[in-house]
Amino acid sequence: MRQHFGKRDWILLGVLAIIAIAIWGYTSFWQKESAEKAIVTLDGETYGTYDLKKDQTIEIKKDDSVCNVLCIQDGEIFMQDATCPDKLCEKQGKKSHDKETIVCLPNKVVVTVVSADTSGIDSVAN
C-alpha cells in the first residue's frame, strides 16, 4: 500500500522548515558574542589559556613532541598543523566567537573560545 503526502503534510513540513531556519538564523547571526580568550585542553586537562588579542603561535606538546600547532591572528584562532591522520581539526576553520570549539579527537585536544565573563553562571532566578 502506497501513501502520498497530503496537503496537511506539506503544510506541517513547511512550518517545521521555517522554525528550523529561524532557530539556525538566531544562533548563527544574533547570538554571537566576540570572545577574548581560548582555553586549550589536552587529555581532558587544561593545557593553557590564551588571549585572542595577542597574535601568537602555540605548540601543543604531548609526550615531549609537538602534536598540534595553534595560531592566533587578528582575534581568531585556528589549527595550523596537526599530527593526526585525518587533519579534520585543521579544516574546522577560524574561531572567534563565544562557545565555538576546535576538536582534534586523535590527539585529544579541545580548543574552546570563551568571552571574558566566564563565571559559570548561565542565569539567576529570583
C-alpha positions in Angstrom: 0.0 0.0 0.0 1.5 3.3 -1.1 0.7 6.5 0.8 1.3 10.0 -0.6 1.8 13.3 1.1 -1.4 15.2 1.5 -1.9 19.0 1.8 -1.7 18.9 5.6 1.6 17.0 5.4 3.2 19.7 3.2 1.9 22.5 5.5 3.4 20.8 8.5 6.7 20.2 6.7 6.8 23.9 5.7 6.1 25.1 9.2 8.9 22.8 10.6 11.3 24.1 8.0 10.5 27.7 8.8 11.0 27.0 12.5 14.4 25.3 11.9 15.6 28.1 9.7 14.6 30.7 12.3 16.4 28.9 15.1 19.5 28.4 12.9 19.5 32.1 11.9 19.1 33.3 15.5 22.0 31.1 16.8 24.2 31.9 13.8 23.8 35.6 13.5 22.3 37.3 16.5 23.7 35.4 19.4 27.4 35.6 18.5 29.5 37.3 21.1 33.1 38.1 20.3 35.4 36.2 22.6 38.6 37.3 24.3 40.4 34.1 25.1 40.8 30.4 24.2 41.1 27.5 26.7 43.1 24.6 25.4 42.7 21.1 27.0 44.8 18.1 26.3 43.6 14.7 27.5 40.8 16.4 29.4 43.1 18.6 31.5 43.7 22.4 30.9 46.8 22.9 28.9 46.6 26.7 28.8 44.5 29.8 28.4 45.5 32.2 25.6 44.5 35.8 24.8 42.9 36.2 21.4 44.0 39.8 21.2 47.7 38.8 21.1 48.9 37.2 17.8 50.9 34.1 18.6 51.7 30.5 17.7 51.1 27.8 20.3 52.8 24.4 20.1 50.8 21.8 21.9 53.2 19.1 23.1 52.3 15.5 24.1 54.9 13.1 25.3 57.7 15.6 24.5 56.8 16.0 20.9 54.6 18.6 19.1 51.2 17.1 18.2 49.2 20.3 17.3 50.1 23.9 16.4 47.5 26.6 17.1 47.7 30.1 15.6 46.1 33.2 16.8 45.8 36.1 14.3 43.6 39.2 14.3 41.4 37.9 17.2 40.8 34.5 15.6 42.2 31.1 16.5 42.8 28.1 14.1 44.6 24.8 14.0 47.6 25.4 11.7 49.1 22.0 11.9 48.4 18.6 13.5 50.0 15.1 13.5 46.6 13.3 13.3 46.0 11.3 10.2 42.7 12.9 9.1 43.6 16.6 9.7 39.9 17.4 10.4 40.9 19.8 13.1 42.8 21.9 10.5 39.7 22.0 8.3 37.4 23.4 11.1 38.4 27.0 10.2 39.0 30.1 12.3 37.1 30.6 15.5 36.5 33.9 17.3 33.0 33.8 18.9 32.0 32.6 22.4 31.5 28.9 22.8 33.0 27.9 19.5 35.3 24.9 19.5 38.1 23.2 17.6 38.5 19.4 18.3 41.3 17.0 17.4 40.0 13.6 18.6 43.1 11.5 17.7 45.3 13.8 19.8 42.7 14.5 22.4 43.0 18.3 22.0 40.0 20.6 22.5 40.1 24.4 22.0 37.2 26.3 23.4 36.7 30.0 22.7 35.2 31.9 25.6 34.2 35.5 26.4 35.7 37.5 29.2 32.8 36.7 31.5 33.2 33.0 32.3 31.7 32.9 35.8 30.0 29.7 35.0 26.6 31.2 35.8 24.1 31.0 33.0 21.2 32.9 34.7 20.0 34.0 38.1 16.4 33.4 39.2 14.7 35.4 41.9 
